[in-house]
Amino acid sequence: MQRNAIVSGGAKGIGAGVVERLLADGMGVIAIDTDATELGHLADSPGDLSSRLTGVVGDVATAATWGTVVAASPRHSRPAP
């Protein structure tokens, strides 16, 4: 089963570095940021990496952003611990 992560501030700087590392380690990543342009640059990652990346434009302080994150999250058949 693929492991997944959510990274806030994932479009640039340290957040983008974390996203890139998690993708390189084989994880699926939902990157949240207010900067749509920079999130688009992440989506240009080579090959298989971009297929495991979902970018969400939004502010983590809002319920609407988290609704989008939940909708983008993979569904699991087993209950969460």
C-alpha positions as CSV (number, residue, x, y, z in Angstrom):
1,M,0.0,0.0,0.0
2,Q,1.3,3.4,-0.9
3,R,1.9,5.8,2.0
4,N,0.7,9.4,1.6
5,A,1.5,12.7,3.1
6,I,0.0,16.2,3.3
7,V,2.5,19.1,3.1
8,S,1.3,22.7,3.8
9,G,3.4,25.4,2.3
10,G,4.5,22.8,-0.2
11,A,5.0,25.0,-3.3
12,K,8.4,26.6,-2.5
13,G,11.3,26.7,-0.1
14,I,11.6,24.0,2.6
15,G,8.0,22.8,1.8
16,A,8.9,22.1,-1.8
17,G,12.0,20.3,-0.7
18,V,9.9,18.1,1.6
19,V,7.5,17.4,-1.2
20,E,10.3,16.4,-3.6
21,R,11.9,14.1,-1.0
22,L,8.6,12.4,-0.1
23,L,7.9,11.8,-3.9
24,A,11.5,10.5,-4.4
25,D,10.8,8.1,-1.5
26,G,7.8,6.7,-3.3
27,M,5.0,8.4,-1.3
28,G,1.9,10.1,-2.6
29,V,1.8,13.8,-1.7
30,I,-0.9,16.4,-1.4
31,A,0.8,19.8,-1.4
32,I,-1.2,22.8,-0.1
33,D,-0.2,26.3,-0.9
34,T,-1.7,29.7,-1.7
35,D,0.6,30.1,-4.7
36,A,-1.0,28.4,-7.7
37,T,1.8,29.3,-10.0
38,E,4.5,27.6,-7.8
39,L,2.2,24.6,-7.3
40,G,2.1,24.3,-11.1
41,H,5.9,24.2,-11.2
42,L,5.8,21.2,-8.8
43,A,3.4,19.4,-11.1
44,D,6.2,19.6,-13.8
45,S,8.2,17.0,-11.8
46,P,9.7,14.4,-14.1
47,G,7.9,11.1,-14.9
48,D,6.2,9.1,-12.2
49,L,6.8,11.8,-9.5
50,S,4.1,14.1,-10.8
51,S,1.6,11.2,-11.0
52,R,1.7,10.9,-7.2
53,L,1.4,14.6,-6.5
54,T,-1.9,16.5,-6.0
55,G,-1.7,20.3,-5.6
56,V,-4.4,22.1,-3.6
57,V,-4.5,25.9,-3.8
58,G,-5.8,27.3,-0.6
59,D,-5.2,28.5,3.0
60,V,-4.9,25.8,5.6
61,A,-6.8,28.1,8.0
62,T,-10.0,27.6,6.1
63,A,-12.5,24.8,6.2
64,A,-13.0,25.0,2.4
65,T,-9.3,24.1,1.8
66,W,-9.6,21.1,4.1
67,G,-12.7,20.0,2.3
68,T,-10.7,20.0,-1.0
69,V,-7.9,18.1,0.7
70,V,-10.2,15.4,2.0
71,A,-11.9,15.1,-1.4
72,A,-8.4,14.7,-3.0
73,S,-7.2,12.1,-0.5
74,P,-7.0,8.5,-1.5
75,R,-9.6,6.2,0.0
76,H,-8.5,3.4,2.2
77,S,-10.4,0.2,2.7
78,R,-9.0,-0.3,6.3
79,P,-10.0,1.9,9.2
80,A,-7.6,4.6,10.4
81,P,-5.6,3.6,13.6
